[in-house]
Amino acid sequence: MMLTNPDQIQAYRMLTLLKGLELECKGLRMSGRSCYAIIKKEFNLKGNRASVLAQFTELTKELKK
């Protein structure tokens, strides 16, 4: 499938960040900026990794429908 619509690209990026944050919560460390830092900055979420994961999961639930 080819993503050409900007909304599709944004949705794919959000789901990728979500999966990256899930891995970070399990202990995987990334080089460069973490998904946690990107999500907190771009979506203005507050809290530790677990609470940001819960908040961001709620934001992305609409994308999966």
ABEGO torsion letter per residue (X at the ends): XBBABAAAAAAAAAAAAAAAAAAAAAGBBBBEBBAAAAAAAAAGBBEBAAAAAAAAAAAAAAAAX
